[in-house]
């Protein structure tokens, strides 16, 4: 992926998503969203993550609100753009691949798009929680939705 060959471009993407975060808001119709509060004891990250999926399990919205460092805000912004419009199952796969990348393991870079800018996080252990807080929150929300569906069957 060309982004990985250009550290300046990677930095620009992170700064852009930090300064102009996409989908950073609290939805007005909270009753239609699954939500989770996530924070970090090692950083100032303190977020609410919101996930809305339709009956076909397609993610129709992902939003987040709160305060966080550059890495957590940018990764939340990029993640929100990645997941809107795909199925919960596809989102699970993307989250899994992202975690593989963060851990320094083999991963499918084709599904991560701009999220690959966090590839060097594995070399910065103190930043791993910052880079994964949004992915961990949304993964928990997806698991919650799947549990509820299973109990209704």
Secondary structure, DSSP 8 states (H G I E B T S, - for coil): -GGGG-HHHHHHHHHHHHHT-TTBS--S-GGGSEEEEEE-SSSS-EEEEEEEE-TT-BEEEEEEEEE--HHHHHHHHHHHHHHTTSBHHHHHHHHHHHHHHHTT----GGGTGGGGGGGGGGG-GGGHHHHHHHHHHHHHHHHHHHHHHHHH-
